[in-house]
């Protein structure tokens, strides 16, 4: 999606966001610790809908397009 630092998994970063195991095949990396963030599934459905509809992480459809 073109986000700054997207895809970096080397020693220059402290935290790596991943959607594993959903996105199998992306760059593998070693980790000693992990942070698990779980969202409310109802919020995720709205977020995913807007991301697919707009092709962006930061935009959403206007009310008249719904």
Secondary structure, DSSP 8 states (H G I E B T S, - for coil): ---TTTT--STT-S-----TTTTTTS-----S--------HHHHHHHHHHHHHHS-SS----GGG-
